[in-house]
Amino acid sequence: MSNGCVFNSHVQYGFINTCLKSLVIDRFGEETWDKLRDEARVQDTFMTYEVYTDDITMQLVTEACKMLDLEQSVLLRQFGEYFFDFCKKSGYDHMLRTLGGNLFEFMENLDSLHSYLSLSYKEMNAPSFRVEKNNDGTLLLHYYSDRRGLCHIVPGIIGAVAKDFFNSTLKMDIVNQIEEVERMGKKEHIVFLITPVFLDKDFSKRSLLKKSQNPVQKNHWGTVRSLIHPEKDKTLRRFEPVYPDNLCIDLKTFCNAFPFHIVFDEEVRQAGVTIQRIVPELQTRCGQLDQYFTIQNPKVTFNICSIRKFINSHFILRTKREIMPMAWKERPMLELRGQMIWMPLLRCMLYLASPLLRSLQELEEHCMHLSDIAPHDATRDLILLNQQRLAEMELSNQLERKKEELHHLSKHLEEERQKTENLLYAMLPKHVANQLKEGKRVEAGEFEECTILFSDVVTFTNICSECEPIQIVSMLNSMYLKFDRLTSVHNVYKVETIGDAYMVVGGVPILMSSHTERVANFALGMIIAAKEVTNPVTGCPIQIRVGLHSGPVLAGVVGEKMPRYCLFGDTVNTASRMESHGLPDKIHISPSVYHALRNKGYQMEERGEIEVKGKGRMQTYFLQRNLKVTESEIMGLLVHNTDSVRKMTHSGRDCDSQLPQYRAALKATQRLQKGDSCPLVPMKYGDSPTESKPPAQFIDPQKSSITGKPRDSESYGSLYSEKSSLDELTEESTPNKTDDKKPSIDKRRKHVHTRFCLLF
């Protein structure tokens, strides 16, 4: 438990911060800890045996009080209660239970526990405790600390100890608060009045017998002896010590038996032989003890009156460098740890001590040997045992560091894996990519109904001949970013881009009944978005041609290196012909698209019969507007109806007339978001597409004839997949349309390999 007091004026061990983190997570949740850590600007993990500055802990406490709206005294008291339980779970339970038989003895031995733990925690500078009994049964607990404001932890710890170990309830009040000027500066001295509210006198004894639920059996021979010598048995039960008339030990033997003892009052009266050899000045016995030593713990003034206040504490004395022999000038100063015993008859203080050495390395640094320590002194065994403990602590610390490194590496690896998967899913449909990762063969599949869109930039060849390449790249990038955004708004699949050509399909690889409406709305958005892209030659908005056609396709992965998800079929060719025979800023659609959109709120204009390359005469149409949705819905903009600037007119106007409203809506949205990026709002459709494997397997490619039909630059078929999950884009979909049954389309088994595949 003393780790809770492992504080000094500069650093403290990570055990405290770990406990504080555990408290916040257990009581308020992990999100609260993450927020607190960010506000305090501290790391997430603390090493148990590492030392950290006080500022980290104090900053955490301060920010926690603000965030949780608690007074510091309340938070620290809760921390004290939680810290006691945390120490028990951390392996200190048995040590704490054996510290004292009652609460008074427990508090009286706290400094001894701190002194023991200081062997392992070298940087530890724990507070000191002194307890007094009052005649009315109350206790006075004196708390000394180098820190101000942490005294409220003490009632939490002591209250938890009394309740758990001694089945008692206490009331603790601060009756005095003093700043004492000690040798190392000002020190906070708090006096607590401890009043028992409920006390179970027998509980402490019962708690020590938890190892067995059975009553303790009386020893057989003890029963026999009590029957034969009843008087002797009674004498043992009311034992009183017997002291000799004279001390049966001579001074020489005493000084050799206790080689590090010192007897002093105002001056040094007596010293052991080994300490005399190390500090030769002690042989003069003519000076005060504070001329040779300083008190390291407890931090009290070096006089008998102050020492008697802490008579139950372990005292650590350190030799002064100026009085040491020349051989010690380069060595670390020797520290002694022991007990102060007041001898009232002689009016002297006896200091029974041993050298404070934590390891064999420190023994060598002081040029000492185990033989310098008395054989009866447990310090010999303690040095050897602590050497092993320090090695275990170092190993534990290394394991903690490795664990933390592995945690960071695992987190970084997960981030990189997510980036890789996002990149892979941007190149292939998700189910196809997953099958390839598993080493499976991806079978081609047939889609009976889909809608394909092609677009290109009007006079793109002339633009390329008159501009620098970087201008072309900038123009295309600006246009394609807007188009890519629209694919997420309408949940359509971007197949590929080559140069100025852009290819999109609806209903592949995700089956959906509203594929024609989605692609039609996407096309309307393309016309609007393209007007926001500037022609680098003329400085005017660019013009694009868009063509749509619906029908069956075959889809599959082509190649092993740089695999592509390609579309095959006459539908691809027909869609590209619609684009190549279209007009600037017009959406040219085939009869199949016209029939699919009829009676669904779309206004279309008949173009008439035209000669289509490779198709002969064909009746075609122009898609003009969608009367049922607003322009903001088509563009996927977040629009508040209360903002008059953002009110969109229906797409019931010509595409040219929609530009001013789109620009105003876009600027208003950007002002709302205080940035350049607009929030993406997926458009709602009546169906809920689900990603699945292709519905039907394609016939063996080796048994089929796949021939390319060259075209000017209008046939495509490759692969692309948006980063965001297509399922997520339709989570909020609600039925708002009723799809009319589309007329059956001739399903021809004429497989056409697109030029896009040939290029790759």
Buried (B, 14 or more C-beta within 10 A) or exposed (E): BBBBBBBBEEBBBBBBBBBBBBBBBEEBEEEBBEBBBEBBEBEEEBBBBBBBEBEBBBBBBBBBBEBBEBEBBEBBBBBBBBBBBBBBEBEBBEBBBEBBBBBBEBBBBBBBBBBBBBBBBEBBBBBBBBBEEEEEEBBBBBBBBBBEEBBBBBBBBBBBBBBBBBBBBBEBEBEEEEEBEBBEEEBBBBBBBBBBEEBEEEBBEEBEEEEEEEEEEEEEEEEEBBEEEEEEBEEEEEEEEEEEEEEEEEEEEBBEBBBBBBBBBEEBBBBBBBBBEBBEBBEEBEBBBBBBBBBBBBBBEBEBEBBEBBEBBBBBBBBBEEBBEEEBEEBEBBBBBBBBEEEEEEEBBBBBBBBBBBBBEBBEEBEBEBEBBBEEBEBBEBBEEBBEBBEEBEEEBEEBEEEBEEEEEEEEEEEEEEEEBEEBBBBBBBBBBBBBEEEEEBEBBBBBBBBBBBBBBBBBEEBBEEBEEEBBEBBBEBBBEBBBBBBBBBBBBBBBBBEBBBBBBBBBBBBBBBBBBBBBBBBBBBBBBBBBBBBBBEEEBBBBBBBBBBBBBBBBBBEEEEBBBBBBBBBBBBBBBBBBBBEEBBBBBBBBBBBBBEEBBBBBEEBEEEEBBEBEEBEBBBBBBBEBBBBBBBBBBBBEEEEEBBBBBBBBBEBEEBBEBBEBBBEBBBEBEEEEEBEBBBBBBBBBBEEEBBEEEBEEBEEEEEEEBEBEBBBBBBBBBBEBEBBEBBEEBEEEBEBEEBEEBEBEEEBBBBBBBEEB
